[in-house]
Amino acid sequence: MDKKIFNKIYANFSKKDYFMNKEYIRKRLKDFPDYIIKFGEIKGYLKNKKKQCYIMMEKRLLEYNAGIKYPQRENFTWAVIKELEKQRG
């Protein structure tokens, strides 16, 4: 899978907090108000989640090419599949 395509689609979905990463960080800050969170910890968390998502999408694309169909409610998966099909021509 092309990393540029993934990054473009991931950025669009992250803006809308599709993956609930921002909500998770806000909740953690409310649960532990005395804890001083470092910017590096947030950046590391988001980077790790993005890496996990990329690995998941690679697996899903292999499964999709093998004939497995995903439900339409999985918007991110279908956005990646549609973009890749558009790039192939």
N, CA, C and O atoms as a Tinker XYZ file with bonds, in Angstrom:
   356  protein
     1  N      0.850000   -1.178000    0.000000    73     2
     2  CA     0.000000    0.000000    0.000000    64     1     3
     3  C      0.891000    1.235000    0.000000    63     2     4     5
     4  O      1.908000    1.284000    0.691000    81     3
     5  N      0.496000    2.216000   -0.774000    73     3     6
     6  CA     1.250000    3.456000   -0.867000    64     5     7
     7  C      1.057000    4.277000    0.406000    63     6     8     9
     8  O     -0.071000    4.556000    0.810000    81     7
     9  N      2.147000    4.653000    1.021000    73     7    10
    10  CA     2.108000    5.390000    2.288000    64     9    11
    11  C      1.484000    6.787000    2.104000    63    10    12    13
    12  O      0.835000    7.301000    3.016000    81    11
    13  N      1.681000    7.393000    0.932000    73    11    14
    14  CA     1.126000    8.727000    0.685000    64    13    15
    15  C     -0.406000    8.701000    0.683000    63    14    16    17
    16  O     -1.055000    9.590000    1.234000    81    15
    17  N     -0.962000    7.677000    0.059000    73    15    18
    18  CA    -2.415000    7.547000    0.016000    64    17    19
    19  C     -2.960000    7.333000    1.429000    63    18    20    21
    20  O     -3.939000    7.961000    1.832000    81    19
    21  N     -2.314000    6.446000    2.165000    73    19    22
    22  CA    -2.743000    6.182000    3.535000    64    21    23
    23  C     -2.676000    7.458000    4.378000    63    22    24    25
    24  O     -3.622000    7.769000    5.101000    81    23
    25  N     -1.573000    8.194000    4.291000    73    23    26
    26  CA    -1.412000    9.416000    5.090000    64    25    27
    27  C     -2.479000   10.453000    4.770000    63    26    28    29
    28  O     -2.999000   11.113000    5.669000    81    27
    29  N     -2.806000   10.597000    3.487000    73    27    30
    30  CA    -3.817000   11.574000    3.080000    64    29    31
    31  C     -5.187000   11.221000    3.664000    63    30    32    33
    32  O     -5.874000   12.083000    4.212000    81    31
    33  N     -5.572000    9.969000    3.547000    73    31    34
    34  CA    -6.878000    9.540000    4.051000    64    33    35
    35  C     -6.896000    9.545000    5.577000    63    34    36    37
    36  O     -7.886000    9.948000    6.187000    81    35
    37  N     -5.805000    9.100000    6.192000    73    35    38
    38  CA    -5.720000    9.090000    7.653000    64    37    39
    39  C     -5.841000   10.508000    8.217000    63    38    40    41
    40  O     -6.486000   10.716000    9.245000    81    39
    41  N     -5.222000   11.475000    7.548000    73    39    42
    42  CA    -5.303000   12.868000    8.001000    64    41    43
    43  C     -6.743000   13.373000    7.947000    63    42    44    45
    44  O     -7.194000   14.049000    8.872000    81    43
    45  N     -7.468000   13.051000    6.877000    73    43    46
    46  CA    -8.863000   13.484000    6.760000    64    45    47
    47  C     -9.728000   12.889000    7.866000    63    46    48    49
    48  O    -10.569000   13.584000    8.435000    81    47
    49  N     -9.532000   11.627000    8.169000    73    47    50
    50  CA   -10.335000   10.976000    9.199000    64    49    51
    51  C     -9.902000   11.412000   10.605000    63    50    52    53
    52  O    -10.726000   11.462000   11.518000    81    51
    53  N     -8.628000   11.722000   10.781000    73    51    54
    54  CA    -8.149000   12.175000   12.094000    64    53    55
    55  C     -8.699000   13.544000   12.453000    63    54    56    57
    56  O     -8.951000   13.824000   13.625000    81    55
    57  N     -8.888000   14.395000   11.461000    73    55    58
    58  CA    -9.461000   15.722000   11.715000    64    57    59
    59  C    -10.843000   15.609000   12.341000    63    58    60    61
    60  O    -11.224000   16.426000   13.179000    81    59
    61  N    -11.584000   14.597000   11.931000    73    59    62
    62  CA   -12.940000   14.383000   12.446000    64    61    63
    63  C    -12.945000   13.529000   13.714000    63    62    64    65
    64  O    -14.009000   13.237000   14.260000    81    63
    65  N    -11.767000   13.130000   14.182000    73    63    66
    66  CA   -11.590000   12.266000   15.354000    64    65    67
    67  C    -12.320000   10.936000   15.172000    63    66    68    69
    68  O    -12.958000   10.431000   16.095000    81    67
    69  N    -12.215000   10.386000   13.978000    73    67    70
    70  CA   -12.839000    9.105000   13.637000    64    69    71
    71  C    -12.303000    7.976000   14.503000    63    70    72    73
    72  O    -13.047000    7.060000   14.856000    81    71
    73  N    -11.029000    8.031000   14.849000    73    71    74
    74  CA   -10.386000    6.957000   15.600000    64    73    75
    75  C    -10.475000    7.154000   17.110000    63    74    76    77
    76  O     -9.982000    6.321000   17.871000    81    75
    77  N    -11.091000    8.233000   17.547000    73    75    78
    78  CA   -11.310000    8.547000   18.964000    64    77    79
    79  C    -10.005000    8.767000   19.744000    63    78    80    81
    80  O     -9.996000    8.641000   20.969000    81    79
    81  N     -8.925000    9.088000   19.065000    73    79    82
    82  CA    -7.658000    9.342000   19.750000    64    81    83
    83  C     -7.710000   10.615000   20.587000    63    82    84    85
    84  O     -7.262000   10.631000   21.734000    81    83
    85  N     -8.252000   11.670000   20.014000    73    83    86
    86  CA    -8.334000   12.944000   20.742000    64    85    87
    87  C     -9.265000   12.826000   21.944000    63    86    88    89
    88  O     -8.988000   13.373000   23.012000    81    87
    89  N    -10.360000   12.114000   21.762000    73    87    90
    90  CA   -11.300000   11.914000   22.865000    64    89    91
    91  C    -10.644000   11.114000   23.983000    63    90    92    93
    92  O    -10.858000   11.410000   25.159000    81    91
    93  N     -9.856000   10.113000   23.637000    73    91    94
    94  CA    -9.153000    9.315000   24.643000    64    93    95
    95  C     -8.178000   10.185000   25.432000    63    94    96    97
    96  O     -8.095000   10.069000   26.655000    81    95
    97  N     -7.442000   11.052000   24.744000    73    95    98
    98  CA    -6.478000   11.929000   25.422000    64    97    99
    99  C     -7.209000   12.895000   26.342000    63    98   100   101
   100  O     -6.778000   13.114000   27.474000    81    99
   101  N     -8.311000   13.477000   25.872000    73    99   102
   102  CA    -9.091000   14.392000   26.724000    64   101   103
   103  C     -9.605000   13.689000   27.973000    63   102   104   105
   104  O     -9.565000   14.245000   29.070000    81   103
   105  N    -10.086000   12.466000   27.799000    73   103   106
   106  CA   -10.613000   11.702000   28.927000    64   105   107
   107  C     -9.511000   11.407000   29.938000    63   106   108   109
   108  O     -9.729000   11.517000   31.144000    81   107
   109  N     -8.341000   11.035000   29.457000    73   107   110
   110  CA    -7.217000   10.748000   30.357000    64   109   111
   111  C     -6.806000   12.000000   31.129000    63   110   112   113
   112  O     -6.458000   11.918000   32.307000    81   111
   113  N     -6.845000   13.152000   30.471000    73   111   114
   114  CA    -6.480000   14.393000   31.154000    64   113   115
   115  C     -7.498000   14.752000   32.235000    63   114   116   117
   116  O     -7.129000   15.285000   33.282000    81   115
   117  N     -8.777000   14.462000   31.988000    73   115   118
   118  CA    -9.808000   14.724000   32.992000    64   117   119
   119  C     -9.710000   13.755000   34.155000    63   118   120   121
   120  O     -9.933000   14.134000   35.305000    81   119
   121  N     -9.373000   12.491000   33.859000    73   119   122
   122  CA    -9.280000   11.480000   34.909000    64   121   123
   123  C     -8.103000   11.722000   35.850000    63   122   124   125
   124  O     -8.176000   11.410000   37.038000    81   123
   125  N     -7.015000   12.282000   35.310000    73   123   126
   126  CA    -5.815000   12.526000   36.106000    64   125   127
   127  C     -5.396000   13.986000   35.975000    63   126   128   129
   128  O     -4.422000   14.291000   35.287000    81   127
   129  N     -6.127000   14.898000   36.632000    73   127   130
   130  CA    -5.843000   16.323000   36.456000    64   129   131
   131  C     -4.499000   16.764000   37.053000    63   130   132   133
   132  O     -3.945000   17.774000   36.620000    81   131
   133  N     -3.972000   16.040000   38.021000    73   131   134
   134  CA    -2.705000   16.428000   38.643000    64   133   135
   135  C     -1.493000   15.955000   37.844000    63   134   136   137
   136  O     -0.383000   16.445000   38.050000    81   135
   137  N     -1.704000   15.004000   36.934000    73   135   138
   138  CA    -0.594000   14.471000   36.149000    64   137   139
   139  C     -0.210000   15.459000   35.063000    63   138   140   141
   140  O     -1.065000   15.917000   34.305000    81   139
   141  N      1.053000   15.783000   34.987000    73   139   142
   142  CA     1.533000   16.694000   33.952000    64   141   143
   143  C      1.936000   15.846000   32.748000    63   142   144   145
   144  O      2.903000   15.085000   32.786000    81   143
   145  N      1.173000   16.005000   31.699000    73   143   146
   146  CA     1.417000   15.214000   30.505000    64   145   147
   147  C      2.383000   15.962000   29.596000    63   146   148   149
   148  O      2.267000   17.172000   29.404000    81   147
   149  N      3.321000   15.235000   29.050000    73   147   150
   150  CA     4.321000   15.831000   28.174000    64   149   151
   151  C      3.859000   15.720000   26.731000    63   150   152   153
   152  O      3.170000   14.776000   26.347000    81   151
   153  N      4.256000   16.708000   25.946000    73   151   154
   154  CA     3.899000   16.723000   24.536000    64   153   155
   155  C      4.439000   15.481000   23.835000    63   154   156   157
   156  O      3.783000   14.930000   22.951000    81   155
   157  N      5.619000   15.046000   24.222000    73   155   158
   158  CA     6.228000   13.867000   23.621000    64   157   159
   159  C      5.413000   12.605000   23.856000    63   158   160   161
   160  O      5.378000   11.720000   23.001000    81   159
   161  N      4.756000   12.516000   25.012000    73   159   162
   162  CA     3.913000   11.355000   25.291000    64   161   163
   163  C      2.702000   11.324000   24.365000    63   162   164   165
   164  O      2.334000   10.266000   23.854000    81   163
   165  N      2.091000   12.467000   24.154000    73   163   166
   166  CA     0.936000   12.545000   23.246000    64   165   167
   167  C      1.373000   12.232000   21.825000    63   166   168   169
   168  O      0.712000   11.470000   21.119000    81   167
   169  N      2.480000   12.817000   21.410000    73   167   170
   170  CA     2.987000   12.586000   20.064000    64   169   171
   171  C      3.331000   11.113000   19.859000    63   170   172   173
   172  O      3.035000   10.550000   18.805000    81   171
   173  N      3.946000   10.491000   20.846000    73   171   174
   174  CA     4.278000    9.077000   20.761000    64   173   175
   175  C      3.042000    8.203000   20.692000    63   174   176   177
   176  O      2.998000    7.230000   19.939000    81   175
   177  N      2.037000    8.553000   21.483000    73   175   178
   178  CA     0.775000    7.800000   21.479000    64   177   179
   179  C      0.114000    7.871000   20.099000    63   178   180   181
   180  O     -0.304000    6.849000   19.556000    81   179
   181  N      0.021000    9.081000   19.535000    73   179   182
   182  CA    -0.617000    9.246000   18.235000    64   181   183
   183  C      0.173000    8.542000   17.129000    63   182   184   185
   184  O     -0.413000    7.957000   16.218000    81   183
   185  N      1.489000    8.600000   17.213000    73   183   186
   186  CA     2.335000    7.937000   16.219000    64   185   187
   187  C      2.164000    6.421000   16.287000    63   186   188   189
   188  O      2.117000    5.747000   15.258000    81   187
   189  N      2.074000    5.896000   17.499000    73   187   190
   190  CA     1.878000    4.460000   17.687000    64   189   191
   191  C      0.521000    4.017000   17.139000    63   190   192   193
   192  O      0.426000    2.975000   16.491000    81   191
   193  N     -0.520000    4.797000   17.393000    73   191   194
   194  CA    -1.863000    4.469000   16.886000    64   193   195
   195  C     -1.904000    4.501000   15.360000    63   194   196   197
   196  O     -2.562000    3.669000   14.734000    81   195
   197  N     -1.199000    5.465000   14.765000    73   195   198
   198  CA    -1.162000    5.555000   13.309000    64   197   199
   199  C     -0.449000    4.336000   12.723000    63   198   200   201
   200  O     -0.878000    3.797000   11.703000    81   199
   201  N      0.628000    3.905000   13.360000    73   199   202
   202  CA     1.362000    2.724000   12.906000    64   201   203
   203  C      0.489000    1.474000   12.997000    63   202   204   205
   204  O      0.492000    0.644000   12.088000    81   203
   205  N     -0.261000    1.338000   14.098000    73   203   206
   206  CA    -1.167000    0.200000   14.258000    64   205   207
   207  C     -2.246000    0.213000   13.180000    63   206   208   209
   208  O     -2.615000   -0.838000   12.656000    81   207
   209  N     -2.749000    1.394000   12.852000    73   207   210
   210  CA    -3.790000    1.522000   11.832000    64   209   211
   211  C     -3.240000    1.131000   10.462000    63   210   212   213
   212  O     -3.931000    0.476000    9.682000    81   211
   213  N     -2.017000    1.524000   10.169000    73   211   214
   214  CA    -1.398000    1.182000    8.881000    64   213   215
   215  C     -1.240000   -0.329000    8.752000    63   214   216   217
   216  O     -1.535000   -0.893000    7.699000    81   215
   217  N     -0.782000   -0.982000    9.802000    73   215   218
   218  CA    -0.624000   -2.438000    9.790000    64   217   219
   219  C     -1.980000   -3.121000    9.598000    63   218   220   221
   220  O     -2.095000   -4.092000    8.850000    81   219
   221  N     -3.007000   -2.603000   10.282000    73   219   222
   222  CA    -4.354000   -3.156000   10.145000    64   221   223
   223  C     -4.848000   -3.024000    8.702000    63   222   224   225
   224  O     -5.449000   -3.952000    8.161000    81   223
   225  N     -4.591000   -1.865000    8.080000    73   223   226
   226  CA    -5.057000   -1.649000    6.712000    64   225   227
   227  C     -4.329000   -2.554000    5.729000    63   226   228   229
   228  O     -4.931000   -3.025000    4.764000    81   227
   229  N     -3.050000   -2.803000    5.959000    73   227   230
   230  CA    -2.335000   -3.726000    5.078000    64   229   231
   231  C     -2.962000   -5.118000    5.138000    63   230   232   233
   232  O     -3.131000   -5.773000    4.110000    81   231
   233  N     -3.305000   -5.564000    6.343000    73   231   234
   234  CA    -3.942000   -6.868000    6.500000    64   233   235
   235  C     -5.313000   -6.888000    5.828000    63   234   236   237
   236  O     -5.673000   -7.860000    5.164000    81   235
   237  N     -6.068000   -5.813000    6.004000    73   235   238
   238  CA    -7.407000   -5.757000    5.410000    64   237   239
   239  C     -7.351000   -5.731000    3.889000    63   238   240   241
   240  O     -8.208000   -6.320000    3.228000    81   239
   241  N     -6.362000   -5.063000    3.332000    73   239   242
   242  CA    -6.246000   -5.026000    1.880000    64   241   243
   243  C     -5.893000   -6.405000    1.323000    63   242   244   245
   244  O     -6.383000   -6.800000    0.265000    81   243
   245  N     -5.044000   -7.129000    2.040000    73   243   246
   246  CA    -4.735000   -8.495000    1.619000    64   245   247
   247  C     -5.989000   -9.375000    1.682000    63   246   248   249
   248  O     -6.237000  -10.181000    0.785000    81   247
   249  N     -6.768000   -9.213000    2.743000    73   247   250
   250  CA    -8.006000   -9.978000    2.878000    64   249   251
   251  C     -9.014000   -9.577000    1.803000    63   250   252   253
   252  O     -9.704000  -10.432000    1.249000    81   251
   253  N     -9.102000   -8.282000    1.508000    73   251   254
   254  CA   -10.028000   -7.797000    0.484000    64   253   255
   255  C     -9.651000   -8.367000   -0.883000    63   254   256   257
   256  O    -10.524000   -8.761000   -1.655000    81   255
   257  N     -8.358000   -8.409000   -1.179000    73   255   258
   258  CA    -7.906000   -8.979000   -2.446000    64   257   259
   259  C     -8.158000  -10.480000   -2.512000    63   258   260   261
   260  O     -8.270000  -11.046000   -3.600000    81   259
   261  N     -8.248000  -11.127000   -1.346000    73   259   262
   262  CA    -8.543000  -12.565000   -1.297000    64   261   263
   263  C    -10.043000  -12.844000   -1.401000    63   262   264   265
   264  O    -10.446000  -14.001000   -1.513000    81   263
   265  N    -10.875000  -11.793000   -1.366000    73   263   266
   266  CA   -12.309000  -11.981000   -1.558000    64   265   267
   267  C    -13.180000  -11.673000   -0.360000    63   266   268   269
   268  O    -14.402000  -11.798000   -0.448000    81   267
   269  N    -12.595000  -11.276000    0.754000    73   267   270
   270  CA   -13.396000  -10.951000    1.943000    64   269   271
   271  C    -13.992000   -9.555000    1.763000    63   270   272   273
   272  O    -13.285000   -8.623000    1.380000    81   271
   273  N    -15.270000   -9.412000    2.034000    73   271   274
   274  CA   -15.961000   -8.126000    1.935000    64   273   275
   275  C    -16.167000   -7.543000    3.325000    63   274   276   277
   276  O    -16.447000   -8.267000    4.280000    81   275
   277  N    -16.026000   -6.244000    3.424000    73   275   278
   278  CA   -16.204000   -5.552000    4.697000    64   277   279
   279  C    -17.525000   -4.791000    4.689000    63   278   280   281
   280  O    -17.990000   -4.365000    3.632000    81   279
   281  N    -18.136000   -4.616000    5.875000    73   279   282
   282  CA   -19.394000   -3.864000    5.944000    64   281   283
   283  C    -19.202000   -2.408000    5.502000    63   282   284   285
   284  O    -18.119000   -1.841000    5.653000    81   283
   285  N    -20.244000   -1.826000    4.967000    73   283   286
   286  CA   -20.166000   -0.440000    4.490000    64   285   287
   287  C    -19.953000    0.564000    5.620000    63   286   288   289
   288  O    -19.527000    1.691000    5.365000    81   287
   289  N    -20.240000    0.179000    6.859000    73   287   290
   290  CA   -20.088000    1.120000    7.968000    64   289   291
   291  C    -18.619000    1.390000    8.306000    63   290   292   293
   292  O    -18.316000    2.325000    9.047000    81   291
   293  N    -17.714000    0.582000    7.770000    73   291   294
   294  CA   -16.288000    0.794000    8.001000    64   293   295
   295  C    -15.778000    1.815000    6.979000    63   294   296   297
   296  O    -15.160000    1.467000    5.972000    81   295
   297  N    -16.054000    3.058000    7.270000    73   295   298
   298  CA   -15.791000    4.144000    6.330000    64   297   299
   299  C    -14.319000    4.278000    5.965000    63   298   300   301
   300  O    -13.984000    4.500000    4.801000    81   299
   301  N    -13.447000    4.144000    6.944000    73   299   302
   302  CA   -12.024000    4.313000    6.678000    64   301   303
   303  C    -11.518000    3.230000    5.731000    63   302   304   305
   304  O    -10.778000    3.521000    4.791000    81   303
   305  N    -11.909000    1.999000    5.973000    73   303   306
   306  CA   -11.480000    0.890000    5.126000    64   305   307
   307  C    -11.931000    1.107000    3.689000    63   306   308   309
   308  O    -11.155000    0.919000    2.752000    81   307
   309  N    -13.171000    1.499000    3.521000    73   307   310
   310  CA   -13.695000    1.704000    2.174000    64   309   311
   311  C    -13.090000    2.924000    1.512000    63   310   312   313
   312  O    -12.921000    2.934000    0.293000    81   311
   313  N    -12.761000    3.946000    2.270000    73   311   314
   314  CA   -12.115000    5.125000    1.688000    64   313   315
   315  C    -10.749000    4.752000    1.125000    63   314   316   317
   316  O    -10.379000    5.209000    0.043000    81   315
   317  N    -10.001000    3.929000    1.845000    73   315   318
   318  CA    -8.690000    3.490000    1.364000    64   317   319
   319  C     -8.850000    2.614000    0.129000    63   318   320   321
   320  O     -8.131000    2.790000   -0.854000    81   319
   321  N     -9.789000    1.671000    0.172000    73   319   322
   322  CA   -10.002000    0.776000   -0.967000    64   321   323
   323  C    -10.400000    1.565000   -2.206000    63   322   324   325
   324  O     -9.871000    1.319000   -3.289000    81   323
   325  N    -11.328000    2.512000   -2.063000    73   323   326
   326  CA   -11.765000    3.315000   -3.206000    64   325   327
   327  C    -10.641000    4.139000   -3.786000    63   326   328   329
   328  O    -10.508000    4.251000   -5.005000    81   327
   329  N     -9.824000    4.720000   -2.912000    73   327   330
   330  CA    -8.698000    5.541000   -3.387000    64   329   331
   331  C     -7.674000    4.681000   -4.138000    63   330   332   333
   332  O     -7.138000    5.103000   -5.162000    81   331
   333  N     -7.408000    3.484000   -3.629000    73   331   334
   334  CA    -6.459000    2.596000   -4.310000    64   333   335
   335  C     -6.997000    2.134000   -5.650000    63   334   336   337
   336  O     -6.246000    2.027000   -6.619000    81   335
   337  N     -8.296000    1.857000   -5.713000    73   335   338
   338  CA    -8.894000    1.460000   -6.987000    64   337   339
   339  C     -8.871000    2.619000   -7.987000    63   338   340   341
   340  O     -8.684000    2.415000   -9.187000    81   339
   341  N     -9.065000    3.832000   -7.476000    73   339   342
   342  CA    -9.007000    5.010000   -8.344000    64   341   343
   343  C     -7.595000    5.194000   -8.890000    63   342   344   345
   344  O     -7.431000    5.565000  -10.052000    81   343
   345  N     -6.572000    4.941000   -8.074000    73   343   346
   346  CA    -5.188000    5.086000   -8.501000    64   345   347
   347  C     -4.809000    4.033000   -9.543000    63   346   348   349
   348  O     -4.005000    4.305000  -10.435000    81   347
   349  N     -5.382000    2.839000   -9.435000    73   347   350
   350  CA    -5.076000    1.778000  -10.412000    64   349   351
   351  C     -5.652000    2.080000  -11.778000    63   350   352   353
   352  O     -5.141000    1.626000  -12.802000    81   351
   353  N     -6.717000    2.849000  -11.777000    73   351   354
   354  CA    -7.284000    3.260000  -13.055000    64   353   355
   355  C     -8.575000    2.691000  -13.320000    63   354   356
   356  O     -9.165000    2.958000  -14.367000    81   355
